[in-house]
């Protein structure tokens, strides 16, 4: 297994994280994680999402190392994570969601995380307990990927599918027509395809506060997904030219939803989740909390509360959802 270490980057990355300069432990502490160790792990999660993978393919890293190890990619599930149906939803999803929208320029990176998780005891989806997806979704875009189909919109999703134990990117050409380009799957007049997937174990809902997805787009190069748990990180890449995300990325939705095909993630009563979406757009200007700007058909059974914004090195929005 090939190992690549970025020694020149490590000090800069760790020093730049929001939580401040904290020394990362060289070994795991036995027993329950204490406050200092939990802080070290959070610093590592921030740092590893800022550590670029060295090439195309799939990679894995373990706390406290910032070295990406190349692993074999796997095939993503042939499940559509569809655009909204147009129905009016009373809970989060199917279009009813906040998105972090830039006021000018383009997004090159977005990090979605859960700043607070309270009262969450159970979650169930179509396939039972702990069946959900984490999705970081772009806005609908007009790009060259549509090949001059006048009604077509391109769209990209960064997905962790818990029951399928994978993380991957799903690409869409919405409204392209029933005859899709070679390698794409037809779905109700639209077309979709997946990137290579990286294996990532199913995480119980009790770990939600530690889960994070980062999506990155580089013009004429590659898009990168990084999924982190408390002490593990998984990454996969794909060509940006599939839907030309880097040319038109202006808003990002992130949340926990059902695991594909318009399904729902259902939480126990009394669940409170605070979502945070931070982005890089070349400025420190706070983004906009775009209302009803969700771009996926999947849902959960929580209701949206107030959304706030903040300016920083990575400007952000944050909002609470609860039942």
C-alpha positions in Angstrom: 0.0 0.0 0.0 1.5 3.3 -1.1 1.9 6.1 1.5 2.3 9.7 0.7 3.2 12.2 3.4 3.0 16.0 3.1 5.5 17.2 5.7 5.8 20.8 4.5 2.0 21.3 4.7 1.3 19.8 8.1 2.4 22.7 10.3 0.6 25.3 8.1 -2.6 23.3 8.0 -2.8 22.6 11.7 -1.9 26.2 12.6 -4.7 27.5 10.3 -7.6 25.5 11.6 -10.4 27.4 13.4 -9.9 25.7 16.7 -6.3 27.1 17.0 -3.0 25.5 17.3 -3.2 22.2 19.2 -0.6 19.4 19.1 -2.0 16.2 17.6 -1.4 13.2 19.7 1.0 10.5 18.5 -1.1 7.6 19.8 -4.7 6.9 20.9 -5.5 7.2 24.6 -7.1 4.2 26.2 -10.6 4.4 27.6 -13.1 7.2 27.0 -12.0 10.2 25.0 -11.2 13.1 27.3 -11.7 16.8 26.4 -8.1 17.3 25.2 -8.2 14.2 23.0 -11.5 15.1 21.6 -10.1 18.6 20.7 -7.1 17.0 19.1 -9.3 14.8 17.0 -11.4 17.7 15.8 -8.2 19.6 14.8 -7.2 16.5 12.9 -10.5 16.3 11.1 -10.2 20.0 10.0 -6.6 19.4 8.9 -7.2 16.3 6.9 -9.9 17.9 4.9 -7.4 20.6 4.0 -4.7 18.0 3.0 -4.9 17.4 -0.8 -4.8 13.8 -2.0 -1.8 13.3 -4.3 -3.5 11.9 -7.4 -6.7 10.5 -8.9 -8.1 7.5 -7.1 -9.2 6.5 -3.6 -7.4 7.2 -0.3 -7.7 6.5 3.4 -6.1 8.2 6.4 -6.2 7.5 10.1 -5.8 9.8 13.1 -3.4 11.3 14.0 -1.6 11.0 10.6 -2.0 13.5 7.8 -0.7 11.0 5.3 -3.1 9.7 2.6 -2.7 6.0 1.8 -3.9 4.8 -1.6 -6.6 2.1 -1.5 -8.6 0.3 -4.1 -11.7 2.0 -5.4 -15.1 0.2 -5.5 -18.2 0.5 -7.6 -20.8 3.1 -6.3 -24.3 1.8 -5.7 -26.6 2.2 -8.7 -29.1 4.3 -6.8 -30.3 7.7 -7.9 -30.0 10.5 -5.4 -32.6 12.5 -7.3 -33.4 16.2 -7.8 -36.5 17.5 -6.1 -40.0 16.2 -7.1 -41.7 19.6 -6.8 -43.9 18.5 -4.0 -44.4 20.9 -1.1 -42.5 19.4 1.9 -43.3 20.1 5.5 -39.9 18.9 6.7 -36.3 19.2 5.5 -35.5 18.1 2.0 -37.1 17.8 -1.4 -36.2 21.4 -2.0 -37.1 22.7 1.5 -33.6 23.4 2.8 -31.0 26.2 3.3 -28.0 26.5 1.0 -24.9 28.5 1.5 -24.8 30.9 -1.5 -22.0 33.2 -2.5 -22.7 36.8 -3.2 -20.2 36.9 -6.1 -17.5 34.7 -7.6 -17.4 30.9 -7.5 -17.0 28.2 -4.8 -14.0 26.0 -5.0 -14.5 24.1 -1.7 -17.3 23.4 0.7 -17.2 21.6 4.1 -20.4 20.3 5.7 -20.5 19.3 9.3 -22.8 19.1 12.3 -22.0 21.7 14.9 -24.4 20.3 17.5 -26.3 17.1 17.9 -28.7 16.8 20.8 -31.4 14.3 21.7 -30.6 12.0 18.7 -31.1 8.4 19.8 -32.4 6.6 16.7 -32.7 7.1 13.0 -34.3 4.8 10.4 -34.6 4.7 6.7 -35.9 2.4 4.0 -33.6 -0.4 5.0 -33.9 0.0 8.8 -31.8 1.6 11.5 -28.8 3.8 10.7 -29.8 3.9 7.0 -29.2 7.5 5.7 -27.0 9.6 3.4 -25.0 12.7 3.9 -25.1 14.9 0.9 -23.2 18.0 -0.1 -25.0 19.2 -3.2 -24.2 21.9 -5.7 -26.7 24.4 -7.2 -28.2 23.5 -10.6 -25.9 24.8 -13.3 -25.7 25.7 -16.9 -22.4 24.3 -18.2 -20.8 22.8 -21.3 -21.6 19.3 -20.0 -25.1 19.6 -21.3 -23.8 19.7 -24.9 -26.2 22.4 -26.0 -29.4 20.7 -24.8 -31.4 23.8 -24.1 -33.4 22.6 -21.2 -30.5 20.8 -19.5 -29.0 21.7 -16.1 -25.9 20.0 -14.7 -25.6 19.1 -11.0 -23.1 17.4 -8.7 -23.5 15.6 -5.4 -20.9 14.5 -2.9 -22.5 11.5 -1.1 -21.8 9.2 1.8 -24.3 6.3 1.7 -24.4 4.6 5.1 -26.1 1.4 4.2 -24.0 1.0 1.0 -20.8 1.7 3.0 -19.4 4.0 0.3 -18.7 7.6 -0.5 -18.7 8.9 -4.1 -19.8 11.7 -6.4 -23.0 11.5 -8.3 -23.4 13.6 -11.5 -26.6 14.7 -13.2 -27.7 16.1 -16.5 -31.2 17.2 -15.5 -33.7 17.4 -18.4 -31.2 16.1 -20.9 -33.8 13.7 -22.4 -34.3 10.0 -22.5 -31.3 9.2 -24.7 -28.3 9.7 -22.4 -24.6 10.0 -23.3 -22.6 6.8 -23.3 -22.0 5.6 -19.7 -24.9 7.5 -18.2 -28.2 6.0 -16.8 -31.6 7.4 -17.8 -33.9 8.5 -15.1 -37.3 10.2 -15.9 -35.9 12.4 -18.7 -32.6 13.0 -16.9 -29.2 11.2 -16.8 -26.9 10.3 -14.0 -23.6 8.5 -13.4 -21.3 8.0 -10.4 -17.6 8.5 -9.8 -15.5 5.7 -8.4 -16.4 5.1 -4.8 -14.3 4.7 -1.7 -15.3 2.1 0.9 -16.4 3.7 4.2 -18.0 1.7 7.0 -21.5 2.3 8.1 -21.6 4.8 11.0 -24.3 4.6 13.6 -26.4 7.7 14.1 -24.7 8.2 17.5 -21.6 9.3 15.6 -23.4 12.1 13.7 -21.6 14.9 15.4 -18.2 13.6 14.2 -19.2 13.1 10.5 -18.2 15.6 7.9 -18.1 15.9 4.1 -15.7 18.1 2.1 -16.2 18.7 -1.6 -13.5 20.4 -3.7 -13.5 21.4 -7.4 -10.5 22.5 -9.5 -11.0 23.8 -13.0 -9.7 21.4 -15.8 -8.4 19.0 -13.1 -10.3 17.0 -10.5 -13.1 17.1 -8.0 -12.4 15.5 -4.6 -14.7 14.2 -1.9 -13.4 13.7 1.6 -15.6 12.0 4.3 -14.4 12.0 7.9 -15.5 10.1 11.0 -14.1 10.6 14.5 -10.7 9.2 13.6 -10.8 8.0 10.0 -10.9 9.8 6.6 -11.9 8.5 3.2 -11.4 10.2 -0.2 -12.3 9.7 -3.8 -11.8 11.8 -6.9 -13.3 12.4 -10.4 -12.7 14.6 -13.4 -14.2 18.1 -13.0 -15.1 18.0 -16.7 -17.9 15.5 -16.0 -20.3 18.3 -15.2 -17.9 21.3 -15.1 -18.6 22.0 -11.4 -15.7 24.5 -11.1 -17.2 26.8 -13.8 -20.5 27.4 -12.1 -20.5 26.4 -8.4 -22.4 29.2 -6.5 -24.3 27.4 -3.7 -24.0 24.4 -1.5 -26.6 22.3 0.3 -25.5 19.9 3.1 -27.6 17.8 5.3 -28.5 14.3 6.4 -31.2 12.6 4.2 -32.7 9.3 3.3 -30.3 7.0 1.5 -31.4 7.6 -2.1 -34.4 7.4 -4.4 -36.3 10.1 -2.7 -36.3 8.3 0.7 -36.4 9.9 4.2 -34.1 9.7 7.3 -36.5 9.5 10.3 -35.2 10.7 13.7 -36.7 10.1 17.1 -38.9 12.8 18.7 -36.8 15.4 20.5 -33.9 15.4 18.0 -32.0 18.6 17.5 -29.3 18.9 14.8 -27.3 22.0 13.9 -25.8 22.1 10.4 -22.8 24.1 9.4 -21.8 24.8 5.8 -18.4 26.5 5.3 -17.0 27.4 1.9 -14.0 28.8 0.1 -14.7 31.4 -2.6 -11.7 33.6 -2.5 -13.2 36.0 0.0 -14.0 36.3 3.7 -17.5 37.7 3.0 -20.4 35.9 4.7 -22.5 33.9 2.2 -26.3 34.1 2.0 -28.7 31.7 3.7 -30.6 30.8 0.5 -34.1 29.7 1.4 -35.9 26.8 -0.3 -32.6 26.2 -2.1 -32.3 22.5 -1.5 -31.4 20.5 -4.6 -32.1 16.8 -3.6 -35.3 14.9 -3.4 -34.3 13.0 -0.3 -35.7 14.2 3.0 -35.6 13.9 6.8 -38.4 14.4 9.3 -36.9 17.5 11.0 -38.1 21.1 10.6 -35.9 24.0 9.7 -35.3 26.8 12.3 -33.3 30.1 12.0 -30.2 30.3 9.8 -27.3 32.6 10.5 -24.1 33.5 8.6 -20.5 34.4 9.5 -17.4 35.8 7.8 -14.1 34.0 8.2 -11.3 32.4 6.3 -14.0 29.9 5.2 -17.2 31.9 5.4 -20.2 29.9 6.7 -23.9 29.5 7.4 -25.4 27.5 10.2 -28.9 26.5 11.0 -30.8 24.3 13.4 -33.4 21.6 12.5 -35.5 19.7 15.0 -38.7 17.8 15.7 
